[in-house]
Amino acid sequence: MARISYDDATAAAFKAVREIPRAGLEEWREAVGRHLRPAPGMTLVDIGAGTGAFSSAFSDWFGLRVLAVEPSAAMRCHIPQTPSIQTLAGDACALPLADASADAAWLSLVIHHIPDLELAAREIRRVLRPGAPVLIRQAYPDRYEPSGPLKPDGIETWRWFPETARMAATFPSLETTCAAFAAAGFHREALAQVRDSRSTSLADLAVRVDTLRRADTTMRSLSDDEFEQGKERLRRAMRQAAATGAPEPRGNLLDLLVLR
Ligand SMILES: C[S@@+](CC[C@H](N)C(=O)[O-])C[C@H]1O[C@@H](n2cnc3c(N)ncnc32)[C@H](O)[C@@H]1O
């Protein structure tokens, strides 16, 4: 059971405001390529594929065959239908795949929705061939502690709506995640900070922020007052950017955890 219901309206909102345009994913292309070492004929399982933004990026960038596993029918409807992407109804804890049938697993912003991460890790171990990597794109709360290497304002929603960190603090930590996967036989191979970006301005975020509130688990947790205060923060930053002629950069710095 996900933390929010990915129903038709949420799926449409996610598609409209959460997908990062391909041009903003260049650092992810480089980082994933480095750790995945893609080769012709490789099969990647995209678990919790959502609207398929990464499934289609991986098939376009690397020529992979992608199995896009997604529990929500509303999200699945948005996954591009192409010969290299096979969309499957399924859950991380019960993958609709044969044993040792995939060469890599990808989970982007999914692990906080998985009710039993150890069970999911065992399931991923079952469907991957020996030596195949698991790549996880995620914001781990323990990485954003005051003494930690990442700054909360590196995540756009946390920057303008800092109370979203309250919900994010309940997400699996890096330590918990590594322990769950270690119990299934994976070891931590790499951890890298990777940036995504958007070329649009804060004004674009401001006009879409009501839709974003519907599409984002942490934004949903805000009270109306917290949401209004965040909108005011955004408006102030827009006025300042206009006055100084220095637009605010947009995007997020997240972790890529590689397990093998
Ligand atoms: C924040 S979205 C991320 C979508 C996509 N991975 C991306 O980064 O664009 C989270 C997705 O995880 C899916 N999900 C929720 N619970 C899941 C589970 N137990 N197993 C697999 N996917 C799940 C949701 O339906 C939703 O599509």
The ligand as a Tripos MOL2 file, in Angstrom:
@<TRIPOS>MOLECULE
LIG
   27    29     1     0     0
SMALL
NO_CHARGES

@<TRIPOS>ATOM
      1 C1          6.9560    8.9770   -6.5820 C.3       1 LIG1
      2 S1          6.3670    7.8070   -7.7540 S.3       1 LIG1
      3 C2          7.8650    7.5060   -8.6880 C.3       1 LIG1
      4 C3          7.6070    7.0550  -10.1000 C.3       1 LIG1
      5 C4          8.8580    6.8270  -10.9460 C.3       1 LIG1
      6 N1          9.7070    5.8110  -10.3840 N.3       1 LIG1
      7 C5          9.6300    8.1140  -11.1550 C.2       1 LIG1
      8 O1         10.6530    8.3340  -10.5020 O.co2     1 LIG1
      9 O2          9.1890    8.9320  -11.9930 O.co2     1 LIG1
     10 C6          6.2110    6.3340   -6.7970 C.3       1 LIG1
     11 C7          5.6470    5.1490   -7.5690 C.3       1 LIG1
     12 O3          5.8060    3.9680   -6.7770 O.3       1 LIG1
     13 C8          4.6670    3.1600   -6.9730 C.3       1 LIG1
     14 N2          4.5450    2.2230   -5.8320 N.ar      1 LIG1
     15 C9          3.8930    2.4170   -4.6770 C.ar      1 LIG1
     16 N3          3.9920    1.3270   -3.8960 N.ar      1 LIG1
     17 C10         4.7390    0.4240   -4.5740 C.ar      1 LIG1
     18 C11         5.1710   -0.8920   -4.3040 C.ar      1 LIG1
     19 N4          4.8840   -1.5110   -3.1540 N.pl3     1 LIG1
     20 N5          5.9020   -1.5330   -5.2540 N.ar      1 LIG1
     21 C12         6.2230   -0.9140   -6.4080 C.ar      1 LIG1
     22 N6          5.8310    0.3440   -6.7110 N.ar      1 LIG1
     23 C13         5.1020    1.0060   -5.8210 C.ar      1 LIG1
     24 C14         3.5400    4.1500   -7.0580 C.3       1 LIG1
     25 O4          2.3770    3.5740   -7.6350 O.3       1 LIG1
     26 C15         4.1680    5.2660   -7.8750 C.3       1 LIG1
     27 O5          3.9770    5.0870   -9.2480 O.3       1 LIG1
@<TRIPOS>BOND
     1     1     2 1
     2     2     3 1
     3     2    10 1
     4     3     4 1
     5     4     5 1
     6     5     6 1
     7     5     7 1
     8     7     8 2
     9     7     9 1
    10    10    11 1
    11    11    12 1
    12    11    26 1
    13    12    13 1
    14    13    14 1
    15    13    24 1
    16    14    15 ar
    17    14    23 ar
    18    15    16 ar
    19    16    17 ar
    20    17    18 ar
    21    17    23 ar
    22    18    19 1
    23    18    20 ar
    24    20    21 ar
    25    21    22 ar
    26    22    23 ar
    27    24    25 1
    28    24    26 1
    29    26    27 1
@<TRIPOS>SUBSTRUCTURE
     1 LIG1         1 GROUP 0 **** ****
